[in-house]
Amino acid sequence: MMDSNLPRTLNVDNFEMHFADVANVEMSQLQALSISVGWPHRAADWQHLLDIGKGYVALDEIGRVGASAMWFPHGESFATFGMLVTSPRLQANGAAKWLMQRIMTDCGHDCLRLNSTLEARRLYVSLGFIPKGTVYQCQGTALAPAPIAPIEAGLALRRLDRGDLVAIIALDAPAFGAARRQHLLRLFDSSITYGLYEGDRLRAYSMRRRFGRGHVVGPVVATCDADAIRVTHPHVAAHVGGFLRIDTHFDSGAFASFVQQCGLGVHNTVMTMVTREEAVYGTGLDGGPVVYALASHSLG
C-alpha cells in the first residue's frame, strides 16, 4: 500500500497539475490523450474501460489532460492496472509516477497486475512490480485460416449466449487468476463469443469485439493449443481481409503458429508485471485452463 498522504498537486515546468476523476473528463480529451501517444482507442473503447474501471487524470491549470491512469478491480484483493498514458510534453517529468502512486493508494489492493511498455518498465519496477512474461501484440490484415480437422465425437463448437455465462466465468477464473465476473459480463455484451463443449463441460471459449483500427480476438481461454485454435478459427474466418489483433503470451507452439499463419505478425511487445506471485496467470501445468489471448493490455 502506498502513502495515502500524497500531494494532490504536482509542479511541472512552472505550472501546476492536479488530480481529477477520469469519469468526469470529456471523452474528446481522453481520446486526444491516447492519440498523442499513438494508441488506437476509440470513444467506445474508452467508454468500455470507464464502465468497469476507476482512475485519475492529471489536469493543468487550464484544464488540459496531461496524463491518465486506471485500475480495474477483480474481487476483494486483486486488480489490473492500465491506461497509464502520459502526453509527450509531460514524459519524464514525474506525472506518471505521481498518478501511479495515487491509484495504488486508492485501489486498496496489494495483489496487482499490469502490462508495461518498455518505456514504463523502470517506473513499475521502482513501485515494486516484478516482470513475469512477454505479451506479443499480433495484428494485421487477416488471411483465410487453414481448414482444421473435424471436431471429434462428443465435442461441439458453437456460438455462445448469455445462458453460457456461468460456464465461461467458471472456466476463466483459474486461467486469469481471479474471478472477473463483471468484466466478462461487459465483454460478452460487446462481443461475439464461441465455445467448445464436451457434453455439458465448457473446454474453451473466445470473444471478438470492435477495438481500435478493427477487431480484437480476446480473451481466449483453453486447456490446450488445439482447443484454443478451434475457438479462435471462426473469428479469423469472419474477418478475412480486415484488420485483426490478438495479444498473446505465446511466441511458439501450435497456437502461435496459427496466429502467424493467419497474417497477424508481431507488431509490438509489452511485459506482464505483478506485485505478488498470486497475481500471475494460471500456468496450465496442472491441466487447467490458460489465457491464450488477452482481452486487452489494461484488462488482461
Secondary structure, 3 states (H helix, E strand, C coil): CCCCCCCCEEEECCEEEEEEEHHHCCHHHHHHHHHHCCCCCCHHHHHHHHHHCEEEEEECCCCCEEEEEEEEEECCCEEEEEEEEECCCCCCCCHHHHHHHHHHHHHCCCEEEEEECCCCHHHHHHCCCEEEEEEEEEEEECCCCCCCCCCCCCEEEEECCHHHHHHHHHHHHHHHCCCCHHHHHHHHHCCEEEEEEECCEEEEEEEEEEECCEEEEEEEEECCHHHHHHHHHHHHHHCCCCEEEEEECCCCCHHHHHHHHCCCEEEEEEEEEECCHHHCCCCCCCCCCEEEECCCCCCC
